Amino acid sequence: MAGLSRGVSDTDMFILLLREAGSKRMLPLLLCEEEMQTLSMVMNPTTRGRIPLTECVKHMTDVFGIIVEEVEISSVLDGRYTALMTCCQNGLREHVRVTAVDAVVMALVYRCPIYIRATLLERQVPYQQGKDSVVLPIDTLTVELLEEALQRAVKNENYKLASRLQDELIRRR
């Protein structure tokens, strides 16, 4: 993980930056407040309070001999990155599709590697150190963020961008 920051315009969203090992390429993941809280609990466990669901799941999989070997962030579906968790039990290997954010949380719990498909990294605009913003691909934005960006693009008379945003909204409906 390369960084975690608050804010995508005026929404209660967060951005988790995943950095490719040995590279400057990064993949930004959008997190809602609930996902951010889950990630924070896993990254900063406390001894007091309730046991997080992730720890309950970890305990159950340990009891039944299920191992999470790796996660791979693999595609975008309806504005969210998705991932495959590779799980193994008694030599049987299964792939479970989850959101990328859930995959990152589980990778932290199970201490397993996180891989990102090259095609997802290749379409990213390189992150520039010292800049205040990260460029997010249009197909990874929520409908709410797409609508907000469309309004802003029309207001700024950026009709080319407005057209691309409108096309993405239509594609999702």
OpenMM code with the backbone's topology and positions (N, CA, C; nanometers):
from openmm import Vec3, app, unit

residues = "MET ALA GLY LEU SER ARG GLY VAL SER ASP THR ASP MET PHE ILE LEU LEU LEU ARG GLU ALA GLY SER LYS ARG MET LEU PRO LEU LEU LEU CYS GLU GLU GLU MET GLN THR LEU SER MET VAL MET ASN PRO THR THR ARG GLY ARG ILE PRO LEU THR GLU CYS VAL LYS HIS MET THR ASP VAL PHE GLY ILE ILE VAL GLU GLU VAL GLU ILE SER SER VAL LEU ASP GLY ARG TYR THR ALA LEU MET THR CYS CYS GLN ASN GLY LEU ARG GLU HIS VAL ARG VAL THR ALA VAL ASP ALA VAL VAL MET ALA LEU VAL TYR ARG CYS PRO ILE TYR ILE ARG ALA THR LEU LEU GLU ARG GLN VAL PRO TYR GLN GLN GLY LYS ASP SER VAL VAL LEU PRO ILE ASP THR LEU THR VAL GLU LEU LEU GLU GLU ALA LEU GLN ARG ALA VAL LYS ASN GLU ASN TYR LYS LEU ALA SER ARG LEU GLN ASP GLU LEU ILE ARG ARG ARG".split()
positions = [
    Vec3(0.0840, -0.1172, 0.0000),
    Vec3(0.0000, 0.0000, 0.0000),
    Vec3(0.0885, 0.1235, 0.0000),
    Vec3(0.0544, 0.2162, -0.0870),
    Vec3(0.1352, 0.3361, -0.0996),
    Vec3(0.0780, 0.4526, -0.0211),
    Vec3(-0.0523, 0.4528, 0.0015),
    Vec3(-0.1090, 0.5647, 0.0740),
    Vec3(-0.2586, 0.5538, 0.0876),
    Vec3(-0.3111, 0.6355, 0.1771),
    Vec3(-0.4531, 0.6389, 0.2044),
    Vec3(-0.4883, 0.7838, 0.2289),
    Vec3(-0.5892, 0.8335, 0.1575),
    Vec3(-0.6253, 0.9732, 0.1792),
    Vec3(-0.7756, 0.9899, 0.1761),
    Vec3(-0.8191, 1.0969, 0.2342),
    Vec3(-0.9614, 1.1295, 0.2393),
    Vec3(-0.9959, 1.2154, 0.1202),
    Vec3(-1.1152, 1.1907, 0.0694),
    Vec3(-1.1751, 1.2877, -0.0178),
    Vec3(-1.1678, 1.2663, -0.1663),
    Vec3(-1.2844, 1.2625, -0.2225),
    Vec3(-1.3055, 1.2743, -0.3654),
    Vec3(-1.4109, 1.3823, -0.3738),
    Vec3(-1.3720, 1.4999, -0.4120),
    Vec3(-1.4563, 1.6202, -0.4150),
    Vec3(-1.5291, 1.6361, -0.2819),
    Vec3(-1.6623, 1.6439, -0.2836),
    Vec3(-1.7366, 1.6720, -0.1613),
    Vec3(-1.7989, 1.5481, -0.0973),
    Vec3(-1.7619, 1.4301, -0.1407),
    Vec3(-1.8241, 1.3089, -0.0884),
    Vec3(-1.7437, 1.2516, 0.0285),
    Vec3(-1.8040, 1.1562, 0.0964),
    Vec3(-1.7356, 1.0880, 0.2071),
    Vec3(-1.6645, 0.9646, 0.1546),
    Vec3(-1.5770, 0.9853, 0.0582),
    Vec3(-1.5017, 0.8768, -0.0022),
    Vec3(-1.3548, 0.8909, 0.0354),
    Vec3(-1.2851, 0.7788, 0.0284),
    Vec3(-1.1431, 0.7741, 0.0559),
    Vec3(-1.0747, 0.7068, -0.0619),
    Vec3(-0.9454, 0.7290, -0.0758),
    Vec3(-0.8682, 0.6653, -0.1820),
    Vec3(-0.7536, 0.5875, -0.1185),
    Vec3(-0.7475, 0.4598, -0.1529),
    Vec3(-0.6378, 0.3738, -0.1123),
    Vec3(-0.5502, 0.3541, -0.2349),
    Vec3(-0.4236, 0.3921, -0.2248),
    Vec3(-0.3309, 0.3742, -0.3363),
    Vec3(-0.2503, 0.2475, -0.3158),
    Vec3(-0.2595, 0.1580, -0.4125),
    Vec3(-0.1790, 0.0364, -0.4117),
    Vec3(-0.0659, 0.0552, -0.5104),
    Vec3(0.0561, 0.0300, -0.4674),
    Vec3(0.1731, 0.0473, -0.5539),
    Vec3(0.2252, -0.0888, -0.5968),
    Vec3(0.2565, -0.0985, -0.7253),
    Vec3(0.3178, -0.2192, -0.7779),
    Vec3(0.4587, -0.2309, -0.7195),
    Vec3(0.4946, -0.3495, -0.6714),
    Vec3(0.6265, -0.3716, -0.6119),
    Vec3(0.7360, -0.3387, -0.7123),
    Vec3(0.8349, -0.2614, -0.6677),
    Vec3(0.9487, -0.2266, -0.7531),
    Vec3(0.9148, -0.1328, -0.8660),
    Vec3(0.8057, -0.0598, -0.8549),
    Vec3(0.7606, 0.0281, -0.9635),
    Vec3(0.6965, 0.1527, -0.9048),
    Vec3(0.6708, 0.2497, -0.9904),
    Vec3(0.5992, 0.3693, -0.9480),
    Vec3(0.4517, 0.3620, -0.9870),
    Vec3(0.4117, 0.2544, -1.0586),
    Vec3(0.2722, 0.2425, -1.1017),
    Vec3(0.1834, 0.2155, -0.9812),
    Vec3(0.0690, 0.2843, -0.9794),
    Vec3(-0.0240, 0.2717, -0.8676),
    Vec3(-0.1657, 0.2519, -0.9177),
    Vec3(-0.2447, 0.1877, -0.8340),
    Vec3(-0.3864, 0.1672, -0.8615),
    Vec3(-0.4655, 0.2305, -0.7476),
    Vec3(-0.5468, 0.3321, -0.7781),
    Vec3(-0.6288, 0.3932, -0.6730),
    Vec3(-0.7605, 0.3180, -0.6558),
    Vec3(-0.7938, 0.2849, -0.5324),
    Vec3(-0.9212, 0.2201, -0.5012),
    Vec3(-1.0061, 0.3178, -0.4221),
    Vec3(-1.1308, 0.3351, -0.4636),
    Vec3(-1.2239, 0.4189, -0.3892),
    Vec3(-1.2847, 0.3382, -0.2760),
    Vec3(-1.2913, 0.3993, -0.1589),
    Vec3(-1.3494, 0.3348, -0.0417),
    Vec3(-1.4576, 0.4241, 0.0147),
    Vec3(-1.5694, 0.3644, 0.0556),
    Vec3(-1.6698, 0.4405, 0.1288),
    Vec3(-1.6253, 0.4456, 0.2751),
    Vec3(-1.6981, 0.5186, 0.3559),
    Vec3(-1.6578, 0.5348, 0.4958),
    Vec3(-1.6566, 0.4015, 0.5715),
    Vec3(-1.7543, 0.3156, 0.5456),
    Vec3(-1.7598, 0.1851, 0.6125),
    Vec3(-1.6388, 0.0988, 0.5761),
    Vec3(-1.6009, 0.0986, 0.4470),
    Vec3(-1.4833, 0.0228, 0.4048),
    Vec3(-1.3568, 0.0784, 0.4687),
    Vec3(-1.3512, 0.2095, 0.4799),
    Vec3(-1.2364, 0.2740, 0.5431),
    Vec3(-1.2259, 0.2320, 0.6896),
    Vec3(-1.3382, 0.2259, 0.7582),
    Vec3(-1.3375, 0.1851, 0.8982),
    Vec3(-1.2913, 0.0403, 0.9131),
    Vec3(-1.3379, -0.0469, 0.8239),
    Vec3(-1.2957, -0.1875, 0.8283),
    Vec3(-1.1461, -0.1981, 0.8045),
    Vec3(-1.0972, -0.1275, 0.7039),
    Vec3(-0.9544, -0.1286, 0.6730),
    Vec3(-0.8737, -0.0761, 0.7927),
    Vec3(-0.9212, 0.0301, 0.8543),
    Vec3(-0.8521, 0.0870, 0.9709),
    Vec3(-0.8467, -0.0114, 1.0868),
    Vec3(-0.9566, -0.0844, 1.1088),
    Vec3(-0.9586, -0.1826, 1.2188),
    Vec3(-0.8565, -0.2933, 1.1941),
    Vec3(-0.8434, -0.3353, 1.0687),
    Vec3(-0.7479, -0.4424, 1.0368),
    Vec3(-0.6045, -0.3916, 1.0458),
    Vec3(-0.5824, -0.2683, 1.0011),
    Vec3(-0.4469, -0.2129, 1.0025),
    Vec3(-0.4029, -0.1719, 1.1423),
    Vec3(-0.4978, -0.1336, 1.2272),
    Vec3(-0.4667, -0.0876, 1.3625),
    Vec3(-0.5520, -0.1630, 1.4634),
    Vec3(-0.5252, -0.2923, 1.4839),
    Vec3(-0.6100, -0.3697, 1.5754),
    Vec3(-0.5958, -0.3205, 1.7193),
    Vec3(-0.7062, -0.3270, 1.7910),
    Vec3(-0.7057, -0.2896, 1.9325),
    Vec3(-0.7419, -0.4127, 2.0144),
    Vec3(-0.7039, -0.4126, 2.1382),
    Vec3(-0.7337, -0.5267, 2.2242),
    Vec3(-0.8694, -0.5118, 2.2906),
    Vec3(-0.9256, -0.3913, 2.2904),
    Vec3(-1.0552, -0.3688, 2.3531),
    Vec3(-1.1642, -0.3587, 2.2477),
    Vec3(-1.2878, -0.3747, 2.2916),
    Vec3(-1.4005, -0.3590, 2.2002),
    Vec3(-1.4406, -0.4896, 2.1347),
    Vec3(-1.5283, -0.4776, 2.0376),
    Vec3(-1.5798, -0.5973, 1.9716),
    Vec3(-1.4785, -0.6572, 1.8748),
    Vec3(-1.4954, -0.7846, 1.8475),
    Vec3(-1.4072, -0.8543, 1.7541),
    Vec3(-1.4569, -0.8268, 1.6126),
    Vec3(-1.3708, -0.7777, 1.5242),
    Vec3(-1.4149, -0.7488, 1.3878),
    Vec3(-1.4558, -0.8764, 1.3147),
    Vec3(-1.5496, -0.8623, 1.2221),
    Vec3(-1.5973, -0.9748, 1.1429),
    Vec3(-1.4818, -1.0458, 1.0723),
    Vec3(-1.3834, -0.9696, 1.0270),
    Vec3(-1.2699, -1.0308, 0.9569),
    Vec3(-1.1967, -1.1304, 1.0455),
    Vec3(-1.1849, -1.1000, 1.1745),
    Vec3(-1.1178, -1.1919, 1.2665),
    Vec3(-1.2019, -1.3164, 1.2910),
    Vec3(-1.3345, -1.3017, 1.2933),
    Vec3(-1.4227, -1.4184, 1.3070),
    Vec3(-1.4084, -1.5095, 1.1856),
    Vec3(-1.4082, -1.4503, 1.0662),
    Vec3(-1.3914, -1.5280, 0.9431),
    Vec3(-1.2560, -1.5979, 0.9445),
    Vec3(-1.1518, -1.5277, 0.9855),
    Vec3(-1.0174, -1.5865, 0.9910),
    Vec3(-1.0162, -1.7062, 1.0860),
    Vec3(-1.0789, -1.6927, 1.2009),
    Vec3(-1.0834, -1.8022, 1.2967),
    Vec3(-1.1571, -1.9235, 1.2373),
    Vec3(-1.2717, -1.8992, 1.1723),
    Vec3(-1.3476, -2.0101, 1.1133),
    Vec3(-1.2683, -2.0805, 1.0039),
    Vec3(-1.2027, -2.0035, 0.9178),
    Vec3(-1.1256, -2.0677, 0.8105),
    Vec3(-1.0073, -2.1450, 0.8672),
    Vec3(-0.9477, -2.0948, 0.9735),
    Vec3(-0.8385, -2.1687, 1.0393),
    Vec3(-0.8896, -2.3016, 1.0955),
    Vec3(-1.0068, -2.2987, 1.1593),
    Vec3(-1.0649, -2.4198, 1.2176),
    Vec3(-1.0915, -2.5245, 1.1095),
    Vec3(-1.1396, -2.4798, 0.9933),
    Vec3(-1.1747, -2.5734, 0.8861),
    Vec3(-1.0620, -2.5946, 0.7847),
    Vec3(-0.9443, -2.5428, 0.8140),
    Vec3(-0.8288, -2.5673, 0.7285),
    Vec3(-0.8337, -2.4973, 0.5931),
    Vec3(-0.9009, -2.3846, 0.5856),
    Vec3(-0.9079, -2.3079, 0.4609),
    Vec3(-0.7995, -2.2016, 0.4643),
    Vec3(-0.7212, -2.1950, 0.3588),
    Vec3(-0.6118, -2.0985, 0.3496),
    Vec3(-0.6418, -2.0020, 0.2361),
    Vec3(-0.6304, -1.8733, 0.2619),
    Vec3(-0.6376, -1.7740, 0.1548),
    Vec3(-0.4939, -1.7533, 0.1085),
    Vec3(-0.4643, -1.7971, -0.0133),
    Vec3(-0.3263, -1.7963, -0.0638),
    Vec3(-0.2860, -1.6619, -0.1236),
    Vec3(-0.3780, -1.6000, -0.1974),
    Vec3(-0.3463, -1.4739, -0.2646),
    Vec3(-0.4747, -1.4076, -0.3087),
    Vec3(-0.4631, -1.2792, -0.3403),
    Vec3(-0.5736, -1.2077, -0.4036),
    Vec3(-0.5190, -1.1399, -0.5285),
    Vec3(-0.6043, -1.1317, -0.6301),
    Vec3(-0.5660, -1.0649, -0.7545),
    Vec3(-0.6768, -0.9682, -0.7936),
    Vec3(-0.6428, -0.8407, -0.7973),
    Vec3(-0.7378, -0.7407, -0.8447),
    Vec3(-0.7414, -0.7566, -0.9958),
    Vec3(-0.8601, -0.7910, -1.0480),
    Vec3(-0.8649, -0.8445, -1.1826),
    Vec3(-0.9506, -0.7695, -1.2833),
    Vec3(-1.0524, -0.6960, -1.2387),
    Vec3(-1.1419, -0.6336, -1.3362),
    Vec3(-1.2210, -0.5202, -1.2711),
    Vec3(-1.3043, -0.4566, -1.3545),
    Vec3(-1.3935, -0.3514, -1.3073),
    Vec3(-1.5353, -0.3943, -1.3431),
    Vec3(-1.6246, -0.3870, -1.2455),
    Vec3(-1.7637, -0.4228, -1.2671),
    Vec3(-1.8518, -0.3187, -1.1994),
    Vec3(-1.9356, -0.2534, -1.2773),
    Vec3(-2.0280, -0.1515, -1.2247),
    Vec3(-1.9583, -0.0459, -1.1403),
    Vec3(-1.8438, 0.0007, -1.1863),
    Vec3(-1.7750, 0.1094, -1.1187),
    Vec3(-1.6886, 0.0687, -1.0018),
    Vec3(-1.6710, -0.0608, -0.9805),
    Vec3(-1.5886, -0.1071, -0.8694),
    Vec3(-1.4850, -0.2060, -0.9199),
    Vec3(-1.3631, -0.1942, -0.8690),
    Vec3(-1.2637, -0.2961, -0.8977),
    Vec3(-1.3079, -0.4242, -0.8273),
    Vec3(-1.2901, -0.5362, -0.8939),
    Vec3(-1.3197, -0.6652, -0.8327),
    Vec3(-1.1912, -0.7468, -0.8265),
    Vec3(-1.1936, -0.8491, -0.7432),
    Vec3(-1.0749, -0.9311, -0.7243),
    Vec3(-1.1143, -1.0770, -0.7098),
    Vec3(-1.0160, -1.1619, -0.7312),
    Vec3(-1.0316, -1.3045, -0.7067),
    Vec3(-0.9448, -1.3410, -0.5873),
    Vec3(-1.0076, -1.4021, -0.4868),
    Vec3(-0.9334, -1.4564, -0.3729),
    Vec3(-0.9121, -1.6041, -0.4014),
    Vec3(-0.7878, -1.6479, -0.3967),
    Vec3(-0.7586, -1.7895, -0.4163),
    Vec3(-0.7546, -1.8565, -0.2806),
    Vec3(-0.8492, -1.9506, -0.2603),
    Vec3(-0.8607, -2.0223, -0.1344),
    Vec3(-0.8304, -2.1694, -0.1574),
    Vec3(-0.7710, -2.2323, -0.0582),
    Vec3(-0.7321, -2.3723, -0.0702),
    Vec3(-0.7707, -2.4474, 0.0570),
    Vec3(-0.8281, -2.5681, 0.0372),
    Vec3(-0.8607, -2.6555, 0.1493),
    Vec3(-0.8376, -2.7997, 0.1047),
    Vec3(-0.7495, -2.8689, 0.1728),
    Vec3(-0.7196, -3.0090, 0.1419),
    Vec3(-0.6867, -3.0306, -0.0054),
    Vec3(-0.6091, -2.9420, -0.0624),
    Vec3(-0.5679, -2.9564, -0.2019),
    Vec3(-0.6687, -2.9047, -0.3039),
    Vec3(-0.7882, -2.8696, -0.2612),
    Vec3(-0.8902, -2.8145, -0.3508),
    Vec3(-0.8749, -2.6633, -0.3538),
    Vec3(-0.8554, -2.6083, -0.4716),
    Vec3(-0.8330, -2.4648, -0.4874),
    Vec3(-0.9557, -2.4020, -0.5541),
    Vec3(-1.0068, -2.2962, -0.4942),
    Vec3(-1.1232, -2.2249, -0.5469),
    Vec3(-1.0923, -2.0764, -0.5539),
    Vec3(-1.1554, -2.0097, -0.6518),
    Vec3(-1.1433, -1.8646, -0.6657),
    Vec3(-1.2768, -1.8022, -0.6258),
    Vec3(-1.2709, -1.7080, -0.5356),
    Vec3(-1.3903, -1.6400, -0.4870),
    Vec3(-1.3831, -1.4949, -0.5319),
    Vec3(-1.4869, -1.4470, -0.6024),
    Vec3(-1.4896, -1.3083, -0.6496),
    Vec3(-1.5434, -1.2183, -0.5394),
    Vec3(-1.4694, -1.1131, -0.5094),
    Vec3(-1.5064, -1.0143, -0.4075),
    Vec3(-1.4694, -0.8757, -0.4593),
    Vec3(-1.5122, -0.7724, -0.3879),
    Vec3(-1.4668, -0.6392, -0.4261),
    Vec3(-1.3175, -0.6281, -0.3961),
    Vec3(-1.2504, -0.5412, -0.4669),
    Vec3(-1.1061, -0.5243, -0.4460),
    Vec3(-1.0765, -0.4771, -0.3039),
    Vec3(-1.1616, -0.3922, -0.2510),
    Vec3(-1.1393, -0.3421, -0.1146),
    Vec3(-1.1492, -0.4572, -0.0146),
    Vec3(-1.2507, -0.5424, -0.0298),
    Vec3(-1.2626, -0.6581, 0.0589),
    Vec3(-1.1419, -0.7506, 0.0428),
    Vec3(-1.0940, -0.7652, -0.0793),
    Vec3(-0.9766, -0.8498, -0.1047),
    Vec3(-0.8536, -0.7950, -0.0333),
    Vec3(-0.8354, -0.6646, -0.0366),
    Vec3(-0.7208, -0.6029, 0.0320),
    Vec3(-0.7321, -0.6263, 0.1825),
    Vec3(-0.8514, -0.6078, 0.2365),
    Vec3(-0.8724, -0.6309, 0.3797),
    Vec3(-0.8387, -0.7755, 0.4140),
    Vec3(-0.8892, -0.8706, 0.3345),
    Vec3(-0.8630, -1.0123, 0.3627),
    Vec3(-0.7150, -1.0455, 0.3445),
    Vec3(-0.6498, -0.9837, 0.2471),
    Vec3(-0.5056, -1.0071, 0.2285),
    Vec3(-0.4277, -0.9600, 0.3510),
    Vec3(-0.4703, -0.8516, 0.4112),
    Vec3(-0.4049, -0.8046, 0.5335),
    Vec3(-0.4299, -0.9016, 0.6491),
    Vec3(-0.5512, -0.9512, 0.6600),
    Vec3(-0.5845, -1.0452, 0.7671),
    Vec3(-0.5060, -1.1748, 0.7505),
    Vec3(-0.4987, -1.2260, 0.6274),
    Vec3(-0.4325, -1.3541, 0.6015),
    Vec3(-0.2836, -1.3397, 0.5691),
    Vec3(-0.2383, -1.2150, 0.5602),
    Vec3(-0.0981, -1.1875, 0.5278),
    Vec3(-0.0557, -1.2591, 0.3991),
    Vec3(-0.1375, -1.2417, 0.2960),
    Vec3(-0.1074, -1.3040, 0.1667),
    Vec3(-0.0820, -1.1943, 0.0633),
    Vec3(-0.0185, -1.2299, -0.0486),
    Vec3(0.0151, -1.1283, -0.1484),
    Vec3(-0.1076, -1.0758, -0.2226),
    Vec3(-0.0942, -0.9514, -0.2670),
    Vec3(-0.1959, -0.8860, -0.3492),
    Vec3(-0.1342, -0.8634, -0.4868),
    Vec3(-0.2001, -0.9151, -0.5896),
    Vec3(-0.1556, -0.8943, -0.7269),
    Vec3(-0.2569, -0.8073, -0.7992),
    Vec3(-0.2089, -0.7337, -0.8981),
    Vec3(-0.2962, -0.6492, -0.9788),
    Vec3(-0.2708, -0.6842, -1.1247),
    Vec3(-0.3766, -0.7137, -1.1985),
    Vec3(-0.3603, -0.7445, -1.3408),
    Vec3(-0.2945, -0.6270, -1.4108),
    Vec3(-0.1996, -0.6597, -1.4966),
    Vec3(-0.1221, -0.5576, -1.5679),
    Vec3(-0.2121, -0.4643, -1.6478),
    Vec3(-0.3194, -0.5165, -1.7047),
    Vec3(-0.4085, -0.4330, -1.7866),
    Vec3(-0.4711, -0.3203, -1.7055),
    Vec3(-0.4934, -0.3433, -1.5768),
    Vec3(-0.5494, -0.2379, -1.4914),
    Vec3(-0.4452, -0.1309, -1.4613),
    Vec3(-0.3223, -0.1723, -1.4404),
    Vec3(-0.2154, -0.0764, -1.4128),
    Vec3(-0.1775, 0.0033, -1.5374),
    Vec3(-0.1840, -0.0608, -1.6526),
    Vec3(-0.1423, 0.0049, -1.7771),
    Vec3(-0.2318, 0.1214, -1.8149),
    Vec3(-0.3556, 0.1188, -1.7747),
    Vec3(-0.4476, 0.2265, -1.8124),
    Vec3(-0.4504, 0.3422, -1.7127),
    Vec3(-0.3704, 0.3326, -1.6086),
    Vec3(-0.3615, 0.4385, -1.5089),
    Vec3(-0.2731, 0.5528, -1.5580),
    Vec3(-0.3126, 0.6735, -1.5247),
    Vec3(-0.2276, 0.7893, -1.5469),
    Vec3(-0.1233, 0.7864, -1.4362),
    Vec3(0.0054, 0.7963, -1.4690),
    Vec3(0.1084, 0.7879, -1.3650),
    Vec3(0.0864, 0.8913, -1.2546),
    Vec3(0.0994, 0.8453, -1.1311),
    Vec3(0.0869, 0.9334, -1.0150),
    Vec3(0.2114, 1.0190, -1.0058),
    Vec3(0.1915, 1.1487, -0.9812),
    Vec3(0.3050, 1.2399, -0.9711),
    Vec3(0.3195, 1.2865, -0.8265),
    Vec3(0.4346, 1.2551, -0.7697),
    Vec3(0.4636, 1.2941, -0.6316),
    Vec3(0.4471, 1.4447, -0.6158),
    Vec3(0.3852, 1.4867, -0.5070),
    Vec3(0.3693, 1.6281, -0.4801),
    Vec3(0.2411, 1.6867, -0.5366),
    Vec3(0.1690, 1.6128, -0.6187),
    Vec3(0.0420, 1.6603, -0.6727),
    Vec3(-0.0685, 1.6348, -0.5708),
    Vec3(-0.1738, 1.7152, -0.5775),
    Vec3(-0.2837, 1.7026, -0.4829),
    Vec3(-0.3930, 1.6075, -0.5297),
    Vec3(-0.3791, 1.5485, -0.6477),
    Vec3(-0.4872, 1.4663, -0.6986),
    Vec3(-0.4356, 1.3410, -0.7683),
    Vec3(-0.5256, 1.2455, -0.7803),
    Vec3(-0.4998, 1.1205, -0.8498),
    Vec3(-0.6083, 1.1065, -0.9552),
    Vec3(-0.5723, 1.0649, -1.0753),
    Vec3(-0.6697, 1.0461, -1.1820),
    Vec3(-0.7305, 0.9074, -1.1677),
    Vec3(-0.8635, 0.9032, -1.1700),
    Vec3(-0.9355, 0.7764, -1.1604),
    Vec3(-1.0000, 0.7452, -1.2956),
    Vec3(-0.9873, 0.6226, -1.3457),
    Vec3(-1.0560, 0.5865, -1.4699),
    Vec3(-1.2070, 0.6029, -1.4542),
    Vec3(-1.2735, 0.6484, -1.5585),
    Vec3(-1.4172, 0.6745, -1.5521),
    Vec3(-1.4956, 0.5506, -1.5106),
    Vec3(-1.4554, 0.4340, -1.5587),
    Vec3(-1.5345, 0.3148, -1.5275),
    Vec3(-1.5162, 0.2656, -1.3836),
    Vec3(-1.4329, 0.3338, -1.3041),
    Vec3(-1.4166, 0.2962, -1.1637),
    Vec3(-1.4885, 0.3925, -1.0692),
    Vec3(-1.5590, 0.4902, -1.1246),
    Vec3(-1.6315, 0.5859, -1.0419),
    Vec3(-1.7714, 0.5353, -1.0112),
    Vec3(-1.8218, 0.5705, -0.8948),
    Vec3(-1.9595, 0.5366, -0.8601),
    Vec3(-2.0534, 0.6206, -0.9455),
    Vec3(-2.1788, 0.5793, -0.9536),
    Vec3(-2.2780, 0.6549, -1.0297),
    Vec3(-2.2892, 0.7964, -0.9740),
    Vec3(-2.2861, 0.8075, -0.8415),
    Vec3(-2.2937, 0.9396, -0.7767),
    Vec3(-2.1782, 1.0295, -0.8227),
    Vec3(-2.0575, 0.9753, -0.8250),
    Vec3(-1.9417, 1.0540, -0.8682),
    Vec3(-1.9473, 1.0859, -1.0172),
    Vec3(-1.9985, 0.9925, -1.0963),
    Vec3(-2.0136, 1.0195, -1.2400),
    Vec3(-2.1110, 1.1350, -1.2637),
    Vec3(-2.2228, 1.1329, -1.1940),
    Vec3(-2.3222, 1.2400, -1.2097),
    Vec3(-2.2659, 1.3747, -1.1658),
    Vec3(-2.1913, 1.3736, -1.0553),
    Vec3(-2.1278, 1.4966, -1.0070),
    Vec3(-2.0252, 1.5485, -1.1086),
    Vec3(-1.9450, 1.4584, -1.1628),
    Vec3(-1.8442, 1.4971, -1.2620),
    Vec3(-1.9106, 1.5472, -1.3899),
    Vec3(-2.0226, 1.4863, -1.4285),
    Vec3(-2.0960, 1.5308, -1.5480),
    Vec3(-2.1469, 1.6736, -1.5299),
    Vec3(-2.2040, 1.7026, -1.4149),
    Vec3(-2.2519, 1.8384, -1.3873),
    Vec3(-2.1371, 1.9389, -1.3932),
    Vec3(-2.0237, 1.9012, -1.3348),
    Vec3(-1.9070, 1.9895, -1.3346),
    Vec3(-1.8530, 2.0101, -1.4765),
    Vec3(-1.8507, 1.9036, -1.5562),
    Vec3(-1.8000, 1.9126, -1.6939),
    Vec3(-1.8886, 2.0036, -1.7781),
    Vec3(-2.0188, 1.9916, -1.7624),
    Vec3(-2.1112, 2.0786, -1.8372),
    Vec3(-2.0941, 2.2229, -1.7916),
    Vec3(-2.0848, 2.2434, -1.6607),
    Vec3(-2.0663, 2.3793, -1.6067),
    Vec3(-1.9382, 2.4431, -1.6606),
    Vec3(-1.8323, 2.3617, -1.6745),
    Vec3(-1.7042, 2.4113, -1.7253),
    Vec3(-1.6937, 2.4061, -1.8772),
    Vec3(-1.8064, 2.3700, -1.9425),
    Vec3(-1.8131, 2.3613, -2.0887),
    Vec3(-1.7118, 2.2636, -2.1474),
    Vec3(-1.6832, 2.1575, -2.0737),
    Vec3(-1.5961, 2.0510, -2.1221),
    Vec3(-1.6872, 1.9411, -2.1774),
    Vec3(-1.7372, 1.9636, -2.2986),
    Vec3(-1.8407, 1.8781, -2.3552),
    Vec3(-1.7872, 1.7415, -2.3973),
    Vec3(-1.6610, 1.7337, -2.4312),
    Vec3(-1.6023, 1.6043, -2.4665),
    Vec3(-1.6037, 1.5119, -2.3445),
    Vec3(-1.5603, 1.5644, -2.2302),
    Vec3(-1.5632, 1.4864, -2.1073),
    Vec3(-1.7071, 1.4562, -2.0677),
    Vec3(-1.7950, 1.5542, -2.0794),
    Vec3(-1.9359, 1.5342, -2.0448),
    Vec3(-1.9962, 1.4209, -2.1276),
    Vec3(-1.9602, 1.4142, -2.2541),
    Vec3(-2.0096, 1.3082, -2.3414),
    Vec3(-1.9608, 1.1712, -2.2947),
    Vec3(-1.8329, 1.1617, -2.2584),
    Vec3(-1.7772, 1.0337, -2.2098),
    Vec3(-1.8441, 0.9912, -2.0786),
    Vec3(-1.8671, 1.0880, -1.9908),
    Vec3(-1.9325, 1.0579, -1.8638),
    Vec3(-2.0762, 1.0121, -1.8854),
    Vec3(-2.1471, 1.0800, -1.9758),
    Vec3(-2.2850, 1.0422, -2.0078),
    Vec3(-2.2900, 0.9014, -2.0675),
    Vec3(-2.1960, 0.8707, -2.1567),
    Vec3(-2.1897, 0.7360, -2.2156),
    Vec3(-2.1707, 0.6296, -2.1084),
    Vec3(-2.0862, 0.6577, -2.0105),
    Vec3(-2.0626, 0.5613, -1.9027),
    Vec3(-2.1876, 0.5437, -1.8174),
    Vec3(-2.2577, 0.6534, -1.7899),
    Vec3(-2.3824, 0.6433, -1.7132),
    Vec3(-2.4871, 0.5613, -1.7887),
    Vec3(-2.4975, 0.5821, -1.9176),
    Vec3(-2.5929, 0.5058, -1.9996),
    Vec3(-2.5543, 0.3584, -2.0016),
    Vec3(-2.4259, 0.3300, -2.0147),
    Vec3(-2.3780, 0.1915, -2.0175),
    Vec3(-2.4149, 0.1173, -1.8895),
    Vec3(-2.4149, 0.1872, -1.7776),
    Vec3(-2.4419, 0.1234, -1.6489),
    Vec3(-2.5905, 0.1000, -1.6235),
    Vec3(-2.6745, 0.1709, -1.6964),
    Vec3(-2.8202, 0.1577, -1.6707),
    Vec3(-2.8776, 0.0418, -1.7401),
] * unit.nanometer
topology = app.Topology()
chain = topology.addChain("A")
for resn in residues:
    res = topology.addResidue(resn, chain)
    for name in ("N", "CA", "C"):
        topology.addAtom(name, app.Element.getBySymbol(name[0]), res)
